[in-house]
Amino acid sequence: MKLIITEKDNAARRIAEILSDGTAEVDRHNGVNVYRWGDKRVIGLSGHVVGLDFPEEYENWRDVQPAELIDADIVTEPTQKNIVTTLDALARKADEAVIATDYDREGELIGKEAYELIEDDIEGPIERVRFSSITDNEVKEAFANPDDLDFDLAAAGEARQIIDLIWGAALTRFLSLSARQLGDDFISVGRVQSPTLKLIVDREREIQAFDPETYWELFADLAKNGERFEAQYFYEDDDGTEAERVWSEGDAEEVYETLAGADSAGVESVSRRTRTDNPPEPFNTTAFISAAGSLGYSAQRAMSIAEELYTDGYTTYPRTDNTVYPEDLDPDELLDSFTGSREFGSDAEQLLAAEEIEPTRGDEETTDHPPIHPTGELPARSELSDDEWEIYELIVRRFFATVAESATWEHLRVVAGVDDVRLKANGKRLVEEGYHAVYPYSSTSENHVPDVEEGEQLSVTDVRLDEKETQPPRRYGQSRLIQKMEEMGIGTKSTRHHTVEKLYDRGYLEDDPPRPTALAEAVVNAAEEFAEMVVSEEMTAELEADMTAIAEGEATLEDVTDSSREMLEAVFEELHESREEVGEHLQESLKADRRLGPCPECGSDLLVRQSRQGSYFVGCDGFPDCRFTLPLPSTGEPLVLEDTCDEHQTHHVKMLAGRDTFVHGCPRCAAAEADESEDRVIGACPECGDEHDGELAIKQLRSGSRLVGCTRYPDCEYSLPLPRRGDIEVTDEYCDEHGLPELHVHDGDDPWELGCPVCNYQEYQAEQAIDDLEDISGIGEKTAEKLAAVGVESPDDLGTVDPDEIADRVQGVTTDQLEDWRQQLAG
């Protein structure tokens, strides 16, 4: 038997389909899919099925000094026991094996891990195949020409794992223990994530330190035969360059008066030129993430979709530095595959009509993977989700653009004068669309300026003097941040987007573009003051270079990991004497993200706190001397906003609850409103009305919620939810079944006819009932099939799995999505 091992299940399914010409069948072993035909078996791993960790005696954070981890032994343990068990059983029956994991450093390491799991059971050859797209031709060619594992490349990936484990674990434990932040609230530190975080914090410091300057700009509307266009005042700066900003208000007003008093401006010069606008270079990973970012996709989401398209055979491997197509890529042949497509056919035919097709070339030419491009195997529009189609179209059109003609712009510059005041107008017109005809993601906006001649007099129809301020530097968007990381040598093409996502998950970043939280600033400040190397990009770039040296056979895993341990020991020498200071600094800073405003009883800070049961509330920092508290809504996780209440000087709170996220506002206002409101009785309680004369009333709770509840609470806990916003009208129409009045909610132009609160809630429960995976918002037929392939066949299954594990095993599904789906089940 020949055993074929791929990196994930959907790759196994696709490769089995290709190699068997569609005849492969699937069996389930230990919840794992095994594809079979003839004497062939294909199993998909879940990325890494074994992991590195410290021995058991190092598990207790309080019993082990963080510095002890630096030289601790590292052991390998199965992380996906069902897959390892299945792989072992298959290997014992196999005569030979082929490793077909992804073709990159991480894929080589995953392949080496599989090799070590099966090598003792297989007497025959264990070969390695590599491909950059999972298409019929490339997969069959790869299997016809197998190679050997590259143990140097795998060792580079293993070195990264070891170094990241030691640095992350030792420093995370040190900072968390120092700040007394244990459990789920530990302070995460990492070899790559910490320099990345410093990059973001440094930009935020620039923004906060920015001191705006006032300047003025002047504009005039000029007209020829009634045709108006805008011109801007300019002058020559001291260094002879053109400038538009006027830094003196007096000078600006003097120019304004000159222009405002003029009826006409004389044309002093007219210049015309033609500019060639070259097509973009092919997509590497960073350029792709940037382009997807302009469409609104996070780096993580863009890469997740791109990996899915690759596994399905529609695009090439998405992790690449290459910006030069390989010599064996025939652009004519690839274009021809699109000629029958409804969406792309006419554009492909137009490109094929060119006399010569010569793709653009970037500066980076590598030998591992080609730039990201379509394979020529076209999906039907219905086979992809909206997001997948949008990313697929982006990749297709980027390829089209790289083989298209250059665009041509015609520029017209007109300079006119009033006395010694000069105005300029720059017009541009797209003469030849070129690549813009097939790539609509680049701007083609034009600016019309009429044809004028030197010496002509143009009417001055309007004059404007605009007062402005210089603006601080902009925050890095995710794609720009990844570009910056690439420029500085932080991380790799495969890890940068994961690093950014991890910073969000760890509570270091919020919003988009990313903004550092107070915790992020505290961690960076502490590192800069007590251990600069932790956030040094030079350090992590040096280690990246060392790992590349391993891959190229110029260094060994032992050399590099030993060097890394020495670096970390130097860090701990700096930190050892400052542990108490570091802890105090972090503890104080951790309060900043939770601080709401002054306590009305003692003047200390009100903080967002979490009870032992997990619920959130507002408590006083003066506890136990001051026991002032306020409730918060039971739905979601609180986020303190910058907005403050004018009356209480208290920050507003936003409750993060996935699709049900809402702004709670000022907690003191919500409590005061509830204290001042009166219950409105609307009828008998269905549970205790007959026996105890209980009544249902509309109640406003101090947490901000509203409900219909029994007046005998807490003896009777019957309640029904009501909308948080809008005025509630109790109508004169009654429900025949429950004898309760129908309610209308006024929150906008048209009232919402809520109806009988009991009937409304019953209907809501029926609508929200989740019987199948596809009842969950965000899970379609295709995603449900992928989840079923890894054993998640029902909502009950989804509620019990580890989201991180499933995200690793299913391409196109992220941990955040899984958490959102599980929250829908819980809600």
C-alpha positions in Angstrom: 0.0 0.0 0.0 1.2 3.5 -0.8 0.4 6.1 1.9 0.1 9.8 0.9 0.2 12.5 3.6 -1.0 16.0 3.0 -1.1 19.0 5.3 -4.9 19.3 5.7 -8.0 17.3 5.0 -9.2 19.4 2.1 -5.9 19.1 0.4 -6.1 15.3 0.9 -9.5 15.3 -0.7 -8.4 17.3 -3.7 -5.3 15.3 -4.3 -7.1 12.0 -4.0 -9.7 13.3 -6.5 -6.9 14.2 -9.0 -4.8 11.1 -8.7 -7.7 8.7 -8.7 -9.4 10.5 -11.6 -12.5 11.0 -9.4 -12.9 7.4 -8.3 -11.6 7.8 -4.7 -13.9 6.9 -1.8 -13.7 8.1 1.8 -13.6 6.1 5.0 -13.6 7.5 8.6 -11.0 6.3 11.1 -11.0 7.8 14.6 -13.0 10.7 13.2 -10.4 11.3 10.5 -11.1 11.1 6.7 -9.0 8.6 4.8 -9.4 8.6 1.0 -8.8 5.4 -0.9 -8.7 3.9 -4.4 -6.8 0.7 -5.3 -3.8 0.4 -3.1 -3.5 4.1 -2.4 -4.5 5.9 0.8 -4.5 9.6 1.4 -4.7 11.2 4.9 -4.8 14.9 5.7 -3.0 16.2 8.8 -4.2 19.3 10.7 -1.0 21.2 10.2 1.2 20.3 13.1 -0.1 17.1 14.8 2.7 17.2 17.3 3.9 20.1 19.3 6.9 21.2 21.4 6.5 21.8 25.1 8.4 21.7 28.3 8.4 18.6 30.5 5.5 18.2 33.0 7.6 19.5 36.0 7.7 22.9 34.4 3.9 23.3 34.1 3.2 25.1 37.4 4.1 28.8 36.9 4.4 29.5 40.6 6.9 26.6 41.3 9.3 27.4 38.4 11.3 30.5 38.0 10.7 31.8 34.4 14.5 31.9 33.8 14.7 28.2 34.3 12.8 27.6 31.0 15.8 29.0 29.0 17.8 25.8 29.4 14.9 23.4 30.1 14.6 20.3 27.9 12.0 20.4 25.2 9.7 17.4 24.5 7.5 16.6 21.5 3.9 15.5 22.3 1.0 14.6 20.0 -1.5 17.4 19.8 -4.0 15.6 17.4 -4.0 12.2 18.9 -6.8 10.8 16.7 -4.8 11.8 13.6 -1.5 10.4 14.9 -3.2 7.2 15.9 -4.8 6.9 12.4 -1.5 7.7 10.7 0.3 5.1 12.7 -2.3 2.4 11.8 -2.0 3.3 8.1 1.8 3.3 8.2 1.9 -0.2 9.6 0.1 -1.4 6.5 2.0 0.6 4.0 5.0 -0.4 1.9 5.9 3.2 0.9 4.9 6.8 1.6 4.7 10.2 -0.1 4.8 13.4 1.9 2.8 16.1 0.0 2.6 18.9 2.6 2.8 22.6 1.6 6.0 23.7 -0.2 7.5 26.1 2.3 9.5 26.1 5.5 6.5 25.3 7.7 5.2 22.6 5.3 8.7 21.0 5.2 8.7 20.9 9.0 5.2 19.3 9.1 6.4 16.8 6.5 9.4 16.0 8.7 7.1 15.5 11.7 5.1 13.0 9.7 8.2 11.3 8.5 9.4 10.8 12.1 6.0 9.3 13.0 6.0 6.7 10.2 9.7 6.0 9.4 9.9 3.0 11.8 6.9 1.3 10.2 7.7 1.7 6.6 10.4 -0.3 5.0 10.1 1.2 1.5 10.9 4.7 0.3 9.4 7.8 1.9 9.4 10.4 -0.8 8.5 14.1 -1.0 6.5 15.9 -3.7 6.2 19.6 -4.1 3.8 21.8 -6.0 2.7 25.4 -6.1 -0.9 24.8 -7.1 -3.3 21.9 -6.6 -4.2 21.4 -10.2 -4.4 18.2 -12.3 -1.3 18.9 -14.3 0.9 20.1 -11.5 -0.1 17.5 -8.9 0.4 14.6 -11.4 3.7 16.0 -12.6 4.9 16.3 -8.9 4.0 12.7 -8.1 5.7 11.6 -11.3 8.9 13.3 -10.2 9.2 12.8 -6.4 12.1 14.2 -4.4 13.5 13.9 -0.9 12.7 15.8 2.2 14.8 18.9 2.8 15.9 18.3 6.4 17.8 21.7 6.5 14.6 23.6 5.5 12.7 21.6 8.1 15.3 22.3 10.8 14.9 26.1 10.1 11.2 25.7 10.9 12.0 23.7 14.0 14.5 26.3 15.2 11.7 28.9 14.9 9.4 26.7 17.0 12.0 26.2 19.7 13.1 29.8 19.9 9.5 31.1 19.9 8.5 28.6 22.6 11.4 29.6 24.9 11.2 33.3 24.4 7.4 33.4 24.6 7.1 31.1 27.6 9.9 32.6 29.7 9.0 36.3 29.2 5.2 35.7 29.3 5.6 34.0 32.7 8.0 36.7 34.0 5.7 39.6 33.1 2.5 37.9 34.1 3.8 36.8 37.5 5.3 40.3 38.1 2.0 41.9 37.3 -0.1 39.2 39.1 -2.0 38.6 35.9 -2.6 34.8 35.7 -5.3 32.6 34.2 -6.9 33.9 31.0 -5.6 37.4 31.7 -1.9 36.5 31.4 0.4 39.0 29.6 1.7 37.5 26.4 5.1 38.3 25.0 6.7 36.9 21.8 9.9 37.2 19.8 8.1 38.6 16.8 4.9 40.0 18.3 6.8 42.3 20.7 8.9 44.2 18.1 5.7 44.5 16.0 3.9 45.9 19.0 6.7 48.5 19.5 6.3 49.5 15.9 2.6 50.3 16.5 3.2 52.0 19.9 6.0 54.1 18.4 3.6 55.4 15.7 1.0 56.1 18.4 3.6 58.1 20.3 4.3 60.2 17.2 0.5 60.8 16.8 0.1 61.8 20.5 3.2 64.0 20.5 2.3 65.8 17.2 1.8 69.5 17.6 -0.3 70.8 14.7 0.6 74.0 12.9 -1.9 76.3 11.2 -1.6 77.1 7.5 -3.7 78.5 4.7 -4.4 77.5 1.1 -6.0 79.7 -1.5 -8.1 78.6 -4.5 -9.7 80.5 -7.3 -12.3 79.3 -9.8 -11.2 80.4 -13.3 -13.4 80.3 -16.4 -13.0 80.4 -20.2 -16.2 81.0 -22.1 -18.2 80.0 -19.0 -16.3 76.7 -18.5 -15.0 76.8 -14.9 -12.0 75.0 -13.4 -10.2 75.3 -10.1 -6.7 76.7 -9.7 -4.5 76.9 -6.6 -2.2 79.7 -5.4 1.5 78.7 -5.3 4.9 80.3 -4.8 8.5 79.4 -4.8 10.0 78.3 -1.5 13.4 79.3 -0.3 14.9 76.2 -1.9 13.3 76.9 -5.2 10.5 74.3 -4.9 6.9 75.0 -5.4 4.8 75.4 -2.3 1.1 75.9 -1.7 0.8 76.2 2.1 1.0 79.8 3.4 2.3 79.9 7.0 1.4 83.5 7.8 -2.2 84.6 8.1 -1.2 88.1 7.1 0.4 86.9 3.9 -2.6 84.7 3.1 -5.0 87.5 3.5 -2.9 89.8 1.3 -3.0 87.2 -1.5 -6.7 86.7 -0.9 -7.4 90.4 -1.3 -5.4 90.5 -4.5 -7.4 87.7 -6.0 -10.7 88.8 -4.7 -10.2 92.2 -6.2 -9.4 90.8 -9.7 -11.8 90.2 -12.5 -9.4 88.2 -14.6 -6.1 86.3 -14.6 -3.7 86.2 -17.5 -2.4 82.8 -18.7 1.4 82.8 -18.3 2.3 79.3 -19.4 0.7 76.2 -20.8 2.5 72.9 -20.8 1.4 69.5 -22.0 3.0 66.1 -21.5 2.1 62.5 -21.9 2.9 60.0 -19.1 3.1 56.2 -19.3 1.4 54.4 -16.5 2.9 50.9 -16.3 0.9 47.9 -15.1 1.5 46.6 -11.6 4.0 43.7 -10.9 2.7 40.3 -10.0 1.3 39.6 -6.5 3.6 38.4 -3.8 2.1 37.8 -0.3 2.6 41.3 1.0 1.3 43.0 -2.2 -1.7 40.7 -2.2 -2.6 41.5 1.5 -2.3 45.2 0.7 -4.6 45.0 -2.3 -7.1 42.9 -0.3 -6.9 45.4 2.5 -8.1 48.1 0.1 -11.2 46.0 -0.4 -11.8 45.8 3.4 -10.3 42.4 4.2 -8.0 42.0 7.3 -4.7 40.3 6.6 -5.8 37.1 8.3 -9.1 36.9 6.4 -7.4 37.6 3.1 -4.8 34.9 3.6 -7.4 32.4 4.9 -9.5 32.9 1.7 -6.4 32.7 -0.5 -5.4 29.4 1.1 -8.8 28.0 0.5 -8.7 29.0 -3.2 -5.2 27.4 -3.4 -6.4 24.1 -1.9 -9.4 24.0 -4.3 -7.0 24.4 -7.2 -8.1 27.8 -8.4 -5.0 29.8 -7.5 -1.4 29.2 -6.7 0.2 29.0 -3.2 -0.4 32.3 -1.4 2.8 32.5 0.6 5.5 33.8 -1.7 8.1 36.6 -2.0 8.4 36.1 -5.7 7.3 38.9 -8.1 8.5 37.3 -11.4 6.5 34.6 -13.2 8.4 31.4 -13.9 9.7 30.8 -17.5 7.3 27.8 -17.9 4.2 30.0 -17.3 2.6 30.5 -20.7 0.4 33.7 -20.3 -1.4 33.1 -23.7 -2.4 29.6 -22.5 -3.6 30.9 -19.1 -5.5 33.7 -20.7 -7.1 31.3 -23.1 -8.6 29.3 -20.2 -10.7 32.4 -19.3 -12.2 33.0 -22.8 -15.3 31.0 -22.2 -16.0 32.7 -18.8 -19.0 35.0 -18.6 -17.2 37.2 -16.0 -13.7 37.3 -17.6 -14.1 36.1 -21.2 -14.3 39.4 -23.0 -11.3 40.8 -21.1 -9.2 37.7 -21.8 -10.0 37.9 -25.5 -9.1 41.6 -25.6 -5.7 40.8 -24.0 -5.1 37.9 -26.3 -5.6 40.2 -29.3 -2.4 42.1 -28.4 0.6 41.7 -30.8 2.8 40.6 -28.0 2.1 39.5 -24.4 5.0 40.3 -22.0 4.3 40.0 -18.3 5.6 42.6 -15.9 8.5 41.7 -13.6 9.1 42.8 -10.0 12.5 43.0 -8.2 12.1 39.7 -6.2 12.8 36.5 -8.0 12.8 33.3 -5.9 12.7 29.7 -6.8 10.2 28.3 -4.3 6.8 29.5 -5.5 5.6 31.7 -8.3 3.7 34.9 -7.7 0.1 34.5 -6.7 -2.0 33.9 -9.9 -5.0 32.0 -11.1 -4.3 28.4 -12.3 -6.8 28.3 -15.2 -9.2 26.0 -13.4 -12.2 28.2 -13.1 -14.8 27.9 -10.4 -18.5 28.6 -11.1 -19.7 31.8 -9.5 -22.1 29.7 -7.4 -19.3 27.5 -6.0 -17.7 30.4 -4.0 -19.0 32.6 -1.3 -19.2 36.4 -2.0 -15.9 37.0 -0.2 -14.1 34.1 -1.9 -15.3 35.3 -5.3 -14.2 38.9 -4.6 -10.7 37.7 -3.7 -10.6 35.3 -6.6 -11.5 38.1 -9.0 -8.8 40.3 -7.5 -6.2 37.6 -8.2 -7.5 37.0 -11.7 -7.6 40.6 -12.6 -4.1 41.2 -11.1 -2.8 38.5 -13.5 -4.7 40.2 -16.3 -3.1 43.6 -15.4 0.4 42.1 -15.4 0.0 41.0 -19.0 -1.9 44.1 -20.2 -0.6 47.2 -22.0 0.5 50.3 -20.2 -2.0 53.1 -19.7 -1.4 56.6 -21.1 -2.3 59.9 -19.4 -2.2 63.3 -20.9 -1.4 66.1 -18.5 -2.1 69.8 -19.0 -0.6 72.4 -16.6 -1.8 76.0 -16.8 -0.2 78.8 -14.8 -2.1 82.1 -14.6 -1.3 85.3 -12.8 -3.0 88.3 -11.1 -0.3 90.9 -10.6 2.5 88.9 -8.9 0.1 86.2 -7.5 0.4 83.0 -9.5 -2.2 80.2 -9.8 -1.8 76.7 -11.2 -4.2 74.1 -12.5 -3.3 70.6 -13.3 -5.5 68.6 -15.6 -5.2 65.0 -16.5 -7.0 62.8 -18.9 -6.8 59.0 -19.5 -6.0 58.6 -23.2 -5.3 54.9 -23.3 -6.9 52.7 -20.6 -4.3 50.0 -20.9 -4.4 47.8 -17.8 -7.1 49.9 -16.2 -9.6 48.3 -18.5 -9.1 44.9 -16.8 -8.0 46.0 -13.3 -10.5 48.4 -11.8 -8.7 48.7 -8.4 -6.4 51.5 -9.4 -7.7 55.1 -9.6 -8.6 56.5 -13.0 -10.1 59.7 -11.8 -9.6 62.6 -14.3 -9.4 66.4 -13.7 -10.6 68.5 -16.6 -8.9 71.7 -17.5 -10.0 73.5 -20.7 -7.6 74.1 -23.6 -6.2 77.6 -23.2 -3.4 79.6 -24.8 -0.6 81.8 -23.3 -1.8 85.4 -23.0 -5.4 84.6 -22.7 -7.4 86.3 -20.0 -9.5 84.0 -17.8 -12.4 85.2 -15.6 -11.9 84.9 -11.9 -15.3 83.8 -10.6 -14.7 82.8 -7.0 -11.9 82.9 -4.5 -11.5 80.8 -1.3 -9.2 81.0 1.6 -9.0 77.8 3.6 -7.5 77.6 7.1 -6.1 74.2 7.8 -3.9 72.4 10.3 -1.1 69.9 9.7 -2.1 66.4 10.4 -0.4 63.8 12.6 1.0 60.7 10.9 -1.6 58.1 10.1 -1.9 54.9 12.0 -0.6 51.9 10.1 -3.4 49.9 8.4 -2.9 46.1 8.6 -1.5 45.9 5.1 0.9 48.8 5.6 2.0 47.3 9.0 2.8 44.0 7.3 4.8 45.9 4.6 6.7 47.7 7.4 7.4 44.4 9.1 8.8 43.1 5.8 11.0 46.1 5.4 12.4 45.7 8.9 12.9 42.0 8.7 10.3 41.2 11.4 8.7 37.8 10.8 8.2 36.0 7.5 5.7 36.0 4.7 4.0 33.1 6.4 3.8 34.5 9.9 3.3 38.3 9.7 -0.5 38.2 9.3 -0.8 35.7 12.1 1.3 38.0 14.3 -1.1 40.9 13.7 -4.1 38.7 14.4 -2.4 37.4 17.6 -1.9 41.0 18.9 -5.7 41.6 18.5 -6.5 38.3 20.3 -4.1 39.2 23.2 -5.9 42.5 23.8 -2.9 44.6 22.6 -4.7 46.1 19.6 -8.2 47.5 18.9 -10.0 49.1 16.0 -8.8 49.1 12.4 -6.4 50.7 11.6 -4.8 49.1 14.7 -4.5 51.2 17.8 -2.5 50.0 20.8 -4.4 49.6 24.1 -3.0 50.8 27.4 -1.8 47.3 28.1 0.3 47.4 24.8 1.8 50.7 25.7 2.6 49.4 29.3 4.3 46.3 28.0 6.4 48.2 25.5 7.3 50.9 28.0 8.4 48.2 30.5 10.5 46.4 27.9 12.2 49.6 26.8 13.0 50.6 30.3 14.1 47.2 31.7 15.0 44.9 28.7 15.3 46.7 25.4 16.1 43.5 23.5 12.6 42.2 24.0 11.2 44.8 21.6 14.3 45.1 19.3 13.6 44.5 15.7 17.4 44.0 15.2 17.3 41.0 17.5 14.4 39.3 15.8 15.8 40.1 12.3 19.1 38.6 13.3 17.4 35.4 14.4 15.4 35.3 11.1 18.7 35.6 9.2 20.1 32.7 11.3 17.1 30.5 10.5 17.6 31.3 6.8 21.2 30.2 7.2 20.0 26.8 8.6 17.7 26.4 5.6 20.7 27.0 3.3 23.0 24.6 5.2 25.2 27.3 6.5 24.3 26.9 10.2 22.9 24.2 12.4 19.8 24.1 14.5 21.9 23.7 17.7 24.1 26.7 16.8 21.1 29.0 16.3 19.0 27.8 19.3 22.1 28.0 21.6 22.7 31.6 20.4 19.1 32.5 21.0 19.3 31.1 24.6 22.3 33.3 25.2 20.4 36.3 24.1 17.5 35.5 26.4 19.8 35.0 29.3 21.1 38.5 28.8 17.6 39.8 28.8 16.9 38.1 32.1 20.0 39.5 33.6 18.5 43.0 32.9 15.1 42.0 34.2 16.2 40.2 37.4 16.8 43.3 39.5 13.7 45.1 38.3 11.0 42.6 38.9 9.1 44.6 41.5 9.3 47.8 39.4 8.1 46.0 36.3 5.1 44.6 38.2 4.1 47.9 39.7 4.4 49.6 36.3 2.2 46.9 34.6 -0.4 46.7 37.3 -1.0 50.5 37.2 -1.1 50.5 33.4 -3.5 47.6 33.3 -6.1 49.8 35.0 -6.0 52.4 32.2 -8.1 50.3 29.8 -10.7 49.7 32.5 -10.9 53.1 34.1 -14.3 54.8 33.7 -14.2 58.0 35.9 -14.5 59.2 39.5 -16.4 57.3 42.1 -19.4 59.4 43.3 -18.9 58.2 46.9 -15.1 58.4 47.5 -13.5 60.0 44.4 -11.3 57.0 43.6 -11.4 55.5 40.1 -14.4 53.4 38.9 -13.1 50.4 37.1 -14.6 47.7 34.9 -14.3 44.5 36.9 -15.2 40.8 36.5 -16.8 38.7 39.1 -15.7 35.1 39.9 -18.7 33.9 38.0 -17.5 35.7 34.9 -20.0 38.6 34.8 -18.8 42.2 34.4 -19.7 45.1 36.7 -18.4 48.5 37.7 -16.5 48.7 41.0 -14.5 51.2 42.9 -10.7 51.0 43.0 -11.1 52.0 46.7 -12.5 48.5 47.6 -12.8 47.3 50.3 -13.1 50.7 52.0 -15.6 51.8 49.3 -18.1 49.3 48.1 -19.8 51.4 45.4 -20.8 49.2 42.4 -22.9 49.5 39.2 -24.2 46.6 37.0 -23.3 46.2 33.4 -25.3 44.3 30.8 -25.1 40.5 30.9 -24.5 40.3 27.1 -21.0 40.7 25.7 -17.6 41.9 26.9 -17.2 45.6 27.9 -14.9 48.0 26.1 -14.3 51.4 27.6 -14.8 54.2 24.9 -13.2 57.6 24.7 -16.5 59.3 24.9 -17.5 60.6 28.3 -20.8 61.6 29.9 -21.0 65.4 30.5 -23.0 64.9 33.7 -20.9 62.3 35.4 -17.5 62.6 33.7 -17.7 58.8 33.2 -16.6 57.0 30.0 -19.2 55.3 27.9 -19.1 51.5 27.6 -19.5 49.4 24.5 -20.6 45.7 24.9 -18.8 43.5 22.4 -21.1 40.6 21.5 -20.4 39.7 17.9 -23.3 40.7 15.6 -25.2 41.9 18.7 -22.6 44.4 19.8 -24.1 47.6 21.2 -23.2 50.8 23.0 -24.4 50.8 26.6 -23.4 54.4 27.3 -22.7 55.8 30.7 -23.3 53.2 33.4 -24.2 55.8 36.0 -26.8 57.3 33.6 -28.3 53.8 32.9 -28.6 53.1 36.7 -30.1 56.6 37.4 -32.7 56.2 34.6 -33.7 52.8 36.1 -33.9 54.3 39.6 -36.2 57.1 38.4 -38.4 54.9 36.2 -41.7 53.3 37.4 -42.9 49.8 36.6 -45.8 49.8 34.1 -48.2 46.9 34.9 -49.6 45.4 31.7 -51.4 42.2 32.9 -51.4 39.0 34.9 -48.2 36.9 35.2 -48.7 33.6 33.3 -46.8 31.7 36.0 -48.2 33.0 39.3 -51.1 35.3 38.5 -53.8 32.9 39.3 -52.3 31.6 42.5 -50.5 34.6 43.9 -52.0 37.6 42.0 -48.6 38.2 40.3 -48.6 40.9 37.6 -46.4 41.5 34.6 -44.8 44.9 34.4 -42.4 46.7 32.0 -39.2 47.2 34.0 -36.1 49.3 33.4 -33.0 47.6 35.0 -30.0 49.4 36.3 -27.8 47.4 33.8 -29.6 49.3 31.0 -31.7 46.3 30.0 -35.5 46.3 29.8 -37.9 43.4 30.3 -41.4 42.4 31.1 -41.1 40.7 34.5 -43.2 39.6 37.4 -43.8 42.2 40.2 -43.3 39.3 42.7 -39.6 39.0 41.8 -37.5 37.3 43.2 -40.2 34.9 44.4 -41.3 34.6 40.7 -38.6 34.9 38.1 -40.8 34.9 35.0 -39.5 37.5 32.5 -39.4 38.3 28.8 -36.8 40.5 27.1 -37.6 43.8 25.5 -35.5 45.9 23.0 -32.9 48.2 24.7 -33.8 51.3 22.6 -37.0 53.2 21.7 -40.1 54.3 23.5 -42.5 51.5 24.4 -46.2 52.2 23.7 -48.8 50.0 25.4 -51.7 49.8 22.9 -55.4 49.1 23.5 -55.3 45.9 21.4 -55.0 42.6 23.4 -53.7 39.2 22.6 -56.6 36.6 22.6 -54.3 33.8 23.8 -52.4 35.5 26.6 -54.7 38.5 27.5 -51.8 40.9 27.3 -51.7 44.3 25.4 -49.8 44.5 22.2 -46.7 46.7 22.3 -45.2 49.1 19.8 -41.6 50.3 20.0 -40.9 53.8 18.6 -37.3 54.2 17.5 -37.2 55.9 14.1 -39.8 56.9 11.5 -42.0 53.8 11.7 -42.9 52.0 14.9 -42.0 48.4 15.4 -45.2 46.4 16.1 -43.8 44.1 18.7 -47.2 42.7 19.6 -47.9 40.5 22.6 -44.6 40.1 24.5 -45.2 36.4 25.1 -46.1 35.6 21.4 -43.2 37.7 20.3 -40.7 35.8 22.4 -42.0 32.5 21.3 -41.7 33.5 17.7 -38.1 34.7 18.4 -37.2 31.4 20.0 -38.5 29.5 17.0 -36.5 31.7 14.6 -33.4 31.3 16.6 -33.6 27.6 17.0 -30.5 26.0 15.6 -31.1 22.4 14.4 -28.5 22.2 11.7 -25.1 23.8 11.1 -26.5 25.8 8.3 -29.0 27.5 10.7 -26.0 29.3 12.1 -25.3 32.7 10.5 -22.1 32.5 8.5 -22.2 28.7 7.8 -23.3 27.8 4.3 -23.5 24.5 2.6 -19.8 24.4 1.6 -18.5 25.4 5.0 -20.8 22.8 6.6 -19.3 20.1 4.4 -15.8 21.2 5.5 -16.7 21.1 9.1 -18.4 17.7 8.7 -15.2 16.4 7.1 -13.3 17.0 10.4 -16.1 15.5 12.6 -18.2 18.6 13.3 -21.5 17.4 11.9 -24.0 19.1 14.2 -24.5 22.2 16.4 -23.8 19.9 19.4 -20.4 19.0 17.9 -19.6 22.6 17.3 -20.3 23.4 21.0 -17.8 20.9 22.3 -14.7 21.3 19.9 -11.6 23.4 20.5 -11.9 26.4 18.1 -8.1 26.6 17.6 -7.9 23.0 16.7 -10.7 23.2 14.1 -9.3 26.4 12.6 -6.0 24.6 12.1 -7.7 21.7 10.4 -10.2 23.6 8.1 -8.8 26.1 5.7 -11.0 29.2 5.3 -12.3 29.0 8.9 -10.8 31.2 11.6 -10.8 30.9 15.4 -12.8 34.1 15.6 -15.5 32.8 13.2 -15.8 29.6 15.3 -16.1 31.6 18.5 -18.8 33.7 16.9 -20.7 30.6 15.8 -20.4 29.1 19.3 -21.7 32.3 20.8 -24.7 32.1 18.5 -25.3 28.6 20.0 -25.0 29.9 23.5 -27.1 32.9 22.8 
